[in-house]
Every structure is written in C-alpha cells, then in structure tokens.
Amino acid sequence: MSGPLDEDERAELERLRAEVGKARAETERLTAQLHAAAPAAPQEAAGGAVERPRRLWRTPVAVLVLVLGCLLAPISVVAIWSNTTISDTNRYVETVAPLAKDPAVQNAVASRTTEEIFKRLDLRGLLSQGVNGLLASTHLPPLVQERLRSLVGTISNGIEEFVRSKIGDLVKSDQFAAAWVQGNRVAHQTMIKVLSGESRGITVQGNTAYLQLGPFIDVAKQRLVKAGFGPAASIPQINPSVALFPAKDLVKLQTAYTWLNRLAIILPVLTLALLGAAVVLARRHRRMLLAGGLGLAASMVVLGLGLVAARAIYLSSLPSDGMPPDAAAAIFDTLVRLLQAQLRTLAVVGVVVAVGAAATGPSTAAVRTRSVLSTGIGRLRDSGESIGLRTGRVGSWTYDHRTLLRVAVITIAGIGFIAWNDPSIAVVLLLALLVLVALALIEFIARPPREPRAAT
C-alpha cells in the first residue's frame, strides 16, 4: 500500500500496536516469573568450569530462624496478655466485672457466704439458750416444754433458708456487682504482689494455696441486719479463705509471671524480627513468606489447644474445698477470653499472609487469576481513556514505581495492624480488603509506555 493512512486505518493500527504491547509486557512478566521459580542453573565460569552455587547456608539458616520465630510467637502472645490483662488492675477488673452476673459464680458466692456465716453463728445454740431461758421463767407442762425444744431444729432450718434467700437476692443485685468490682480490685492488687513475690496474701497450708476473702462477707452482714436479722450484727469479723490451687504450683506461677512481664516487649519484637529475617535470608522470599504465614497460623492453633488442655488440667486439680467446677470454669474462660481473641486474630493474619504469598506465585491458578485481573483493569483503564480520563505523567510515574508503591501499601497496612489497639479478625479482613483495593488502584493508574510509532 502507498500513500498516507486514513483515520480508520490509523485507528486500527494504533489498536493493534496497543494489543501487541500488552502481549509483550505479559510475556515478559511470565518469563520473569518462570525464571524466578526455576532453580538457578550453574553458570559457566572462565575456562569452561562450572561455578558452584554460592551461599548454600542461606536456606537452612532461614528455616531455622523461621522455626524459632514460630516457636516464640505463642509465648509472645501470652506475654502480651499477661502484661496488659493480668498485670493491669483496671484491665483485670474490667475483664472480670461481668462475672458478677454469671449464675455459677453467684451460686458459688452465695453458698460460700452462707456457709461461712453459719460457721461463726451458732444459731441452734442461740435458739436453745432462748428456749431454755423461756422455760426457766415459766412453769409449762413437760409435754409443752418438749415440744418447744423440738422446734429449735425447725426454726433453725427456717432461719437458714431465710438467710440463704437474702444472700441469694444480694448476689443478684447491683450492690453485689459494685462490691464484686471493688473486692476484685483489692484482691487483684494482692494477687499481683503475691505473684511477684512481694506479699503473702496467699497462705499455704499443706499442699494447697488459699486466698483470703474476708471483705466479701461484710456486705452480706449489713444486708442481713437491714432485712431484720439482728443476730447477723453479732457475727465477728471473719476472713474466710477459698482454695485456689496446689501450693506446688505457686512457685511455677510466680516464675512464669515474672519472666513473662520482663519479656513482654522484647519477645514480640524478637518474634517479628526473626520472621522478617527468615524471609530476607531465604533465596526464595515468596516461598518463605508463605511458610511464615502458615507457621504463624499453626503456632496459634497450638496455643489454642494448649489453653484447652490447661483448662482441663486446672479444673481437674481443683481442691475439694475450692470453688465449684462450673464457677471455676466461668472464671477461667473469662480471664483467657482476650488471649483467645488475640490468638484467633493472629491465626487469621497468618492465613492472609500465606494466601497473599500464594497469589503472587508462579502456580497456574495464581498466574491465571492475575492475568484475568490485569486484563480487566486494563480494559477498564482503556475505557476511561476513551472518554478522556487519562492519567498522563502520574500514570507513567506510577508505572515506573509500581513495585515501590506496592511495598509501601503492604508496609502501611502492617504498621496499622501493629498500632491498632486490640485488633480483631474484622480489622484484619478490613485491612486486607483495603490493601487489595490500593493495589488495584495502583494497577489502574499505572500506564505502560506506548510503543513508538513507525514512520509513515
């Protein structure tokens, strides 16, 4: 053909050139991925000799570092939980406050309080003294006297039921909830001193450790006096105790608490450093990132199973004079609730990281998915340009720096997750969605360079 091209021919030529450019870019990308996935072939050195692979130590060292990071991950989570929930009085009280409404805890407190009151209040003795005094001051027939003495047990049982009912109403009231919070605040401060070895608030008798719970009785005494049960005022100041755990475990708890709080900052930083170093040291970064995500998720699953085992061991080792199993189970579940939430969140983080690493790999499914998404975004960009929405220099700059921008997006998301206060699974999924949207936006804005036009 000779002569200049008309408008239709020139438009068709531009379209064909654009398609050739896209096909060439896709071919180069797939070739680069295949080269990255294929094992490096030995290079021919000068003189025809084969050069031996270098840095063979990187893979085993990276694997070792990754294993250490995954092993420290659950310990780091427990250290953070101990430092933020167990050591902080306000956080602890906030955590256990809902237990005041738990039926198992209410029944345990009511039963123990009633038991302690009647241990110190000889109700049958008081009633017997009253009946004997009455009989001594009157001259009643022997049959009547016998009947009055037989009523002592019935009256005593009735009073016990009255007291038990009033205490049951007490533990369901807002007054008890307030007393529960205040009592736990004082008890927590004592517990922290005990765990850190600074106090003897927990006494040890035989093979069992007991926590003194005297302040919890005062509210019940005041409530009984107001209800008309005058003898409650004569109950002496008592300091009952509740069996907590075998004394042999007290030293173990003190040691674990001390070290966990000392390493609450160092352990998480060291864990992140080890996981990051494993990815950097590995010859194939993407595969190590995939392994790191799966390893993190697996370590959280192991921690979850460990909590299940710890719960069973704790409940099976409760002293016979300790809290009822249902109340002890409710308290245990409440205390570890935040810990379980944290491990579930980190397990999801590991899965998200693993899925992201797999999605960028050379597998057929990953390549096909990326190709479909890239083609769709390219068509959307071309549609925008056809109506005058061009990115111009911004698109060219974005294309030249697209790798840096992708790394920046992922880094910002990671920093946001770390800085978030108590991130949940919903937060993780939201951040992952925002990352996908940002990466798609970078792909949309980035404009590949046009093929130079041939001279006509």
Buried (B, 14 or more C-beta within 10 A) or exposed (E): EEEEEEEEEEEEBEEEBBEEBBEEBBEEBBEEBEEEEEEEEEEEEEEEEEEEEEEEEBBEBBBEBBBBBBBBBBBBBBBBBBBBBBBBBEBBBEBBBBBBEBEBBBBBBBBBBBEBBBEEBEBBEBBBEEBBEEBEEEEEEEEEBEEBBEEBEEBBEEBBEBBBEBBBBBBBEEBBBEBBBBBBBEBBBBBBBBBEEEEEBBEEEEEBBBBBBEEBBBBBBBBBBEBEBEBBEEBEEBEBBBBBBBBEBBEEBBEBBEBBBEBBEEBBEBBBEBBBBBBEBBBBBBBBBBBBBBBBBBBBBBBBEEBEEEBEEBEEEBBEEBBBBBBBBBBBBBBBEBBBBBBBBBBBBBBBBBEBBBBBBBEEEBBEEBEEBBEEBBEEBEEEEEEEEEBEEEBBBBBEEBEEBBEEBBEBBBEBBEEEEEBBBEBBEBBBEBBBEBBBBBBBBBBBEEEEEEEE
